[in-house]
Amino acid sequence: MSSVDRQLDDLKAKITSEIPDDITVSDVKYEGPELVVYTRDPKKFAQQGDLIRQLASKLRKRITVRPDPDVLSHPDEAREQIMDVIPEDAGVTDLDFHADTGEVVIEAQKPGMVIGRHGSTLREITKKVGWTPEVVRTPPIESSTVSNVRSFLKQERDDRRDILEKVGRQIHREEMQDDEWVRITTLGCCREVGRASFILSTPETRILIDCGDKPGAEGEVPYLQVPEALGSGANSLDAVVLTHAHLDHSALIPLLFKYGYDGPIYCTEPTRDLMGLLTLDYLDVAAKEGRTPPYDSEQVREAIKHCIPLEYGDVTDIAPDVKLTFHNAGHILGSAVTHFHIGDGLYNVAFSGDIHYDDTRLFNGAVNDFPRVETLVLESTYGGRNDYQTDQEDSERRLKEVINETYEREGKVLIPAFAVGRSQELMLVLEEAMREGDIPEMPVHLDGMMWEATAIHTTYPEYLRDDLRDRIFHDDENPFLADQFNHIDGGEEERQEVADGGPCIILSTSGMVTGGPIMSWLRHLGSEDESTMTFVGYQAQGTLGRRIQNGWDEIPISEDGSRGNTMKMKMHVETVDGFSGHADRQGLENFVRTMNPRPEKVLCVHGDESSVQDLSSSLYHDFNMRTFAPKNLETFRFK
């Protein structure tokens, strides 16, 4: 018998001794980080309101109770009883019964009303019907991504349960090593922006954090081939942790499955969905530009199937010697600061991912309060000594000025933006500005994946600022449903109509002008001297966006971005700082200054060479801490 089987037998015996005699436990299994308890008495479990919480606290495990399939009431009968329990105002749109796990997935417009105070309605449902309810939100704006992910995971439930059982056994295996050390190896994004990737390793465990591409630099990928990474095989990794879905962090996650990885990806639920959206688009853009993509859509599906979503603040075992906790990073939907607690109090490391320290219209600012942190790996995108962004109010004022000036010239405002994050922030600014009469009412066209990304935002309002979340719950107040927003479905005919029409605002991907719909808009509008191209986000070195920003006026307009076919750029070019999803120099310093506890060491990464060195030097002098500006392929050993 394996050590995990012995452990499960012991747990079953402990649970049996702790629960009332009239409740039976038929089986106990690990599924991912959770301990799943199967019982023939789910209703009695539900009647003992605090029993599961008490067991979880005593055993220090995340516990889910599931009924044995043969004790469940018939779905038709259960459906009627469930609908009697749930308040009508909850807006239930679907009930989906899964007899193999005894779960019923309840889709509702107001999940909180299905859950009830402290889970009271959920317990009532189980008391009545025995089924274990799982609640998901009905998207206010229909999202094909969310719908496809949910139906795909439903279709793959058997496979997924096998994956989770295998992962659970890996997490709870017996530790084999007596040594104690922690290492971080840099595989990308050091003294550069893009291809974020790190290995966090102990004698027992190896974890990959992020695996992205480098914007504007085809072929520059993380150093996955080195022995510390995948050199000894993709399955030498115990886990992958994804901080957020932007492609410079997520683009090559599916590639791991092509290399043979078969383990878990830990991320938030919106990050999982956005990763699916962005990586599939990444393949689509590569095909349109005649490039050979590094993987295919099958590997994207594998990545989604292997995702284990975690919520902010949940402490989760991901290896025998590592606990992971996600915290809000304030950068994009679902973005996370990842905190690793290693060993039995041995060492703590936090990876910032990309952060925004202050509150924005979309998100609360990044969390920097932890039980313990010895080392912080900190992004430095705007870490340069002069990288101070305009504050939000001034940025919005300047954007309105640019729009009004362009409107008076009867031109169009073209804004390249990331589909996820900046686009939704801009939508909120534009909706309010038109509602309050600060700019004239005019169409706002959303091209690329922006509408789909916006739909995903409305699916997960709990990840947004409180006041915005409340507005999204009311269709008549939902700012993303304002009349001026028009979704362009990607057709050239529709783009031509917009180009031939009157003043308007166009938000288009890609945000760094490296391909996608923005290239079509440049061909349509680049030679119009009454129109304005307005940059609101970071333009990485080597991208066409950075070149235009720096004054290039002879730009390539061919489909594949080659310089064979060029156009004289006559559009006005403006840069409006302050809309970036990244903290500026002050924000980064404030993040460290107010961090509780303050780390002993900081590794400054994800920034141009001068930015990481400036920030590293400043943190050293201001806070008297050990700081580093590592190069790629450096290893830091702690303890």
N, C-alpha and C positions, 0 to 999 in steps of 0.2 A: 504494500500500500504506500502511495506517495505521501510526502509530508503535507501536501495540500488536502488530500483526502482525509488524513488523520485530523487536520485542522478543522475541516468541515464536520467531521463526526463529533469532535469536541464542542464545536459551536452549537450543533444540533442538540447535544446533551445539555449544554448550558441554557439554551433557549427554552427547552422543555422544562427544565427545573425552575425557570423564572416565571412561566406563564401558568394561568389557572389550569386545573386538571381536566376541565371539560373542553380544552382547546388542543387539537392535535397538530403536530408538525410532521408532514409526510416527507419533506425533502428540504435540503438547504444547499444552495449553489452560489458560486461567485459568478456574477455577470458584469464584466468590466470592474469598476471600483466598488460596485454595490454587492451586498449580501442579499440574496433573494430567498425568502422563506415561503415554501409552499404549504398550504394548509387545507384541510377539509372543512374548516370552520371560519371562513372569512368574515361572516356576519358577527360572530362572537369577538373576533379580533377587533372589528370596527367598533363594537360596543364598549370595549375597553379603550376609551379615547387616548390616554397617554401611554398605552402599553408599548407601542412601536418606538415612541420617542425615548422611553425609559430603557428599552433594550439597546437602542442605538447608542445611548450615552454609556451604558454599562459595558457594552462590547467594543465601543469606540469604532463602530462601523456604520456605513450608510446602509439602511435596511429598507427593502421593499417587500411587502407581503403580497403573495399571489394565491388565488384559489386553485385547487386542483380542478382541471377542466370538467371532470364528471360530476361536480357538485353545483355547477352553474345553472341558473334558470335559463329558459329558452330566450334568445335575443328579442323575439317579438314581445314576449311578456315583460322582459327586463326594460325594453325601450319605453313602454307605457309607464312603468313604475318610476323610471329615471326622470321622465318628463314631468311627472307629478311632483317630484322632489325639487327640481330646479326652478327658480323663479322665472316667470315668463319674460321679464325684462332682460334676462341674460342673452336672449337672441341666439338660441341654439340653431345651428345651420346643418349639423350632421352628427350622427352617432355611428361609430364603426366598431363592430365587435370582433375581437380576436380570441377565439376559443382556445388556441394553443397556449396562450399566456394568461387567459382570464382577464384581459384588459379590454376596456371599452374606451375608445378615443372620442372625446366630446369636443366638437368644434363649435365655438360660440363667439359672438361679437364682444361679449363682456365676460372674459374668463373668471375675473374676480368674483362674480356672482355665482359661478358654478363651483368655485372653490369654497366660498363661504368664510366666515371669520375663523381664523386658525384652522382651516380645513374642515369646518363642521359639516358643510354640505356634501363634501366628498365622502366623509365617514357615513353620513346618512344614506348616501347612494349604496355604499358597500353593505351597510346593515340591511337594506331593503332587498338587494338583488344578488349580493355576493361578488359581483364583478368589481375589478379594481379600475377606478376611473383615472384617465389621463386627459388633461385639458390642453387644447391648443386654441389659438386665436383665429377667428375668421378675418382674413385681411380686408380692411376697408376699401383698398384698391386691389383688384384682383391681380395676383402675381403668378405668372406661369412658372417661375422658378420655384417658389414656395410649394405650389401645387405639384410640380413634377418631383421635387425632392420628397415630399410627403408620400406620394403614391409609389415612388421608387423604393423607399424604405419599407413601406407596407408590403410590397411585392417581394422584397428580400428579407423578410422577417426571420425565416428559418436560418438562412445564411448568417444573418446578423447576430442571431442568438448564439450560433456556434463561435463566431468571432469574439463576442463578449465573454463567453465561457473560457475561451482560450486566453484572452487578455486577463480575465480575473485570476486564472491559475498562475499566470506569469507574475502578476502584481503581488500575489500572496505566497509566492514560493519562499522556500527557506533561504536565508542569506548564506552564501558560501564563503565569503571573504572575511578575513580578520583585519586587513589593512584599513586605514581610514585616511582618505584624501579626496579632494575635489579638484577637478580640472575644467577649465573653459578653453576651447580651441576655436579660433576665429576662422571661418570658412568663406567669409564675404563681408561686404559693407564696411570695411575698415579703411579709413582715409578715402572713402568714396561713398556715394549715395547709390543704393541698389544692391541686389543680390544678397540680401540679409540672410545670414545662416551661421549658426553656432552649434558646437557640440558641448554639452554639459555631461561630464562623466565622473563616475566614482569607481572603486574596484568592482562594484556589483552591477552598475547600471550605465547605459549610454543613451542620452536624450538629444534629439535634434530640435533646435528651436529655429523655426522659420526656414524657408527654402525658396528664395525669390530670384527674379531675373534683374538685369540692369537696364534701365530705360535708355534707349538710343545706342546700345552697344550689343548688337547681336553676337551671340557666341560667348559672351562673358558671363559665366555661370559660377555658382559657388564651387569651391574646391572639394567636391564630394568624393573624388577618387583617392584622397589621402587615407592612410591606414586608420587614423583617428575617426574618420567619417565612415564611408562605405567601402573602404579599401579591403576590409575583411568580410564584406557581404552586407547587403541591405538589412538582412534579418539579424545582424549583430546589434541593431538599434532596438531598444526596449520601447521607445515611445517617440512620437513627434508632437511638438507643441507649436501651435500657430497663433501668433499674437493678433493678427488681423488679416483682412482679405486683399489688401492692395497687392498688385502683382509683383512689386519689388520685394515682397515677403512671402507670397503664396504661389507664384506662377509655376514653380517646379515641384510642388508637393506631389502632383500626380505622377511625375517622373520616377519617384521613389518606388511606386508599384510596378513600373516597367522593369526596374532593377531587382525586383523580387521582395520588396518590403511587404509585410503582411500584418503589421501591428496597428496600434491605435493612433489616431490624431486627436489631440485634445484642443478644443476651441470653444468659443461660445456658439449658440445656435445660429444667430445672424451671420457670424463669420463663416460657418459651414455653407449656408445658402449663397452668400456673396462669393465665396471661393468658387462654387459651382458655376455661377453666372460669369465671373470674370475669366476663369480658366477656359471655359467653352468659347468665350469671345476671343480669347488669346489664340486659340486654335483657328478660329474663323478668320481672324485678321492675317495670321501667318499664311493660310491657304490663299487668301485674296491677293497677298503680296508676293506669291510665288515662292515662299520659303517653306522648307520642310519642318513641320512642327516636331518638337522633341518627344511627343507622346500623342495618344489619340483619345477620343472621348470615352473609351472603355476605361482608361486609367482614371479619368475624372470621376466616373461612377464608382470605381473601387475606392477612391479617396473619400467620397461622400459616405459610402457604406461603412468605412472604418472610423468615421468621426464619432467621438464621444463628447457630446456637448456638456459644458459645465456652466454654472451661473456664477456671477460675481460673488465673491465672499465664501463660496463653498470650499472647504479644505478637503482635498481628495488624494487618496493614495494612488500613485501611478507606477510605483515600483516598490520592492521590499524596503528600500531605504530612502524613498523620496515622496514628499507630499507637495502637491501643487495647489496654489490658490490664484484665481484670476481677480483683478480689480479693474475698475473703469479707467481707461487711458485717455478718454476725452477726444480721441483722434477721429475715428469714424465709427459707424454703427458696429457694436460688438467688440471694438478694439480693447485689448487687455494688457495691463502691466502684469507680468507673470512672476509669481513669487514661489521659489523652491525652498522647502525646508528639508535639509539633507541629514540623514542619520538621526540618531536620538539626541537632537540638539547640537549636532556636530557643526553645521554651517548653514548659512542662509544666503541665497543669491536672488536678486530681482533683476529681470530684464524689462526695461521700460517699453520695448517695442517703439512705436511712434506715439508721442504724447502731445496733448495740448493742456497746459497747466491751468489756464483761466476758463471760466464758463463761456460757452458760445450760445448762439441761438438754438443750436441742436442738442448740445451735450453739457452735462456738468463737467467741470475740470477734472484732471487726472488725480487719482487717489495716490497719496504717498505716505500713508500711515500703516505700518506693518508691526507685527510682534517683534521681529528681529530681522536685520539685514546687515551682513558683513561686507558684501560686495554688490555694487550696482553697475549694470551694463546700461549705459545711457546714450540715447540717440543725440546727435549733435548737428542735425540738418541746418539749423540756424544758430550754430554755436560760435560763429565768427564775432570778433569784437565789435563790428559795426552792424551786426544782424539784429537790429531793433525794429520790429514791425510797428506800423501805425496802429493805434488802438482801434477797436472795432467801430466806434462811433465815427471817427475821422475817416476810416476806410469806407464805410457805407456812404458818408457824405461825398467823398471823392467819386465813388462809383456813380452816384446819382448825377453828379456834375457831368461826368463823361457821357452818360446816357442822354442827358438834356442837351448837351452841346451837339451830339451826333443827331439827335432827333431834329434839332433846328436846321441841320444841314440836309435833312431828309435822308439820312443814311441809316445803316444797320449796325448794331453792336454785336460783334462776334466774340464770344468768350469760350476759349478752350478750357475745359474743366474735367476733373476726374468724375466718373459717373457716380462714385460713391463718396459722399461726404460734402465736398465743396458745392456740388450741384444743388443739394438739398438746402444747404446754408444760403446760397444765392436765391433759391426759390422763395425762401422765407423773407429775405430782404426785399426782393422785387414785389412780392405780394403785398407786403405792408406799405412799401413806397407808393404803389399805385392806389391802394385803398385810402391812403392819407393824402393823396394828391401831390406828393413830392416829385413824381415823374408822371408824364402822360400815360394814360392807358394805351397799351399796344400789345400785340401778340408776343408771347415768350415761347419760342419753339425749342423743344428738347430733342436732341438727336443722339443717336447711339443708344446706349443701354440706360439712359438716365431715368426714363419713366419706369422701367422695370426695377431699377435700384430704389427708386422712390417708393414703389409699391412694397418692396421688402422692408423699408423703414417703417411704413405704416403697419406692417405685420407685427413688429416688435417695439411698440411704443414704450414699453417698460425700460428700454435702453436709452430713451431720450429724456430731455429735461422735463421736469414735472409739469410745467405750464403748457408745454407743447403736447405732452402726452394727453392732457385733459382736453385740449382742442381737437386732437385726432379722434377721440372717443365720440365726438359730436360731428356728424357729417356736415351739418350746416356751418361749422366753424373750422373744419379741416383745411388748413391753408394750402395743402398740396392739391386740393380739388378746386382751386380758384379757376374761374372761367378763362383767364388769359393764357393758361398753360395748354400748349398744343404738342401732342406727341407725334414726332415725325417717325414714320415706320422704316426709314432707311431708303426710300425710293428716290432716285435721281429726279424723277418728274416733279415730285413734291418739293424737293430742294430748289429746282429751277423756278417753280411758282413763287416760292418765298423770295428768292433772289430778284425776281422781276417785280415783286410787290413793293409796298410802302415800308416805312420805318418799323423796325421790330428788334427784338433781342433774340439772339440764337445762342443757346448753350450746347456745346458739342464736345464729345470725346474725340481724340485722346487729349488729355490735359497737357501733355508736353509736346504736342504736334509731332508725334512719332508714327503716325498712320491713323487709319480709321476715318470716320466721317469728316473730321476737321480738314482733311486734305481736299475733300470735295468742296467744302465751303471756301477754302482758299482759292480754288480754281474759279468759283462763282463770284467771289467778292474781293479778291486780293487787289484787283486793278481799280477798285472804286475809291476815289480819294475823299468821298463824302462819308464813308463808313469807317468804323474803328475796331481794331482787334485789341481786346483788353485781357491782359494776363492777370489772374488773381491767385495763382498757385506757383509753387516752386518749379523752376525749369532746370533740369539737371544738365551738367556739362555734356556736350556732344549731341544734345537734342536739337531739332530744328526750332523748337520753341525758344531755347536759349539764344540761338543765332539770330532769330527775328528780334528778340528782345534787345540784343546787342547791336542792332542796326542793319543787319543784312537786308538788302532790298531786292536781291536777285535770288528767287527761291525756287526749288524744284517742285514741280506740280504733277509729275508723272505718278501713276498708280503705285509704283513700287518704290517711290522716294528717290530714284536715281537722278543725277544732275543733268541727264540728257535733255530734258524738256523743262525750261525755266520760265518764270514770269516776273515782270517788274512789279514789285510790291508798292502799291500806292496808298493802301489803307493807312490811316493814322494808327500808331501803336502806343498803347498806354499800359503801364503796370500799376495796379492798385494793390499795395501790400495790406496785410492784415486779415486776409481771408484764408490763409494757410491753415491746414489742420495740425501743423506743428507748432510747438512752443518756440518763441523767439529766444534770443540770448538771455533776456531778463527772465523769461518764463522758465528756462532750463535752470538758471541759477536759483530762482525762487523754489523750484521743485526740490533741489538739493538742500537749500537753506532751511526749508520748513519740514523736510523729511523726518519722520519719526519712526525708529531712531535714525540718526545720521550714519551713513555707511562708513566703514574704515577705508575702503578702496572704491574708486570709480574708474571704469573703462569707458572712454569716450569713443563712440563708434557712429556709423551712419552719417557721415558728413564729409565734405571736401577736406583735403589735407590741412589747409589753414584753419578751417572751422574746428576740427577735432583738437588741434594743437592749442588754439586760442582758448577753447573751453577748458581743456585739461589744465593748462597753466593757471587760468583764472580760479578754478575750483581749488587747486593746490594752495594758491596764495591766500584766498579768502577764507578757506575753511580748514587749512592745515591738515589735509587728508592726502593719502597716496593716490595719485591719479596717473592714468596711462592713456596714450593715444596709439593703440596697437595697430600693427600692420596685419594684413591677411596671413593666415597660416602661423600665427603665434599661439603658443599654449601657456596659460597661466595656471600654476599649481598652488592651491591653498591648503593649509593644514598639512 
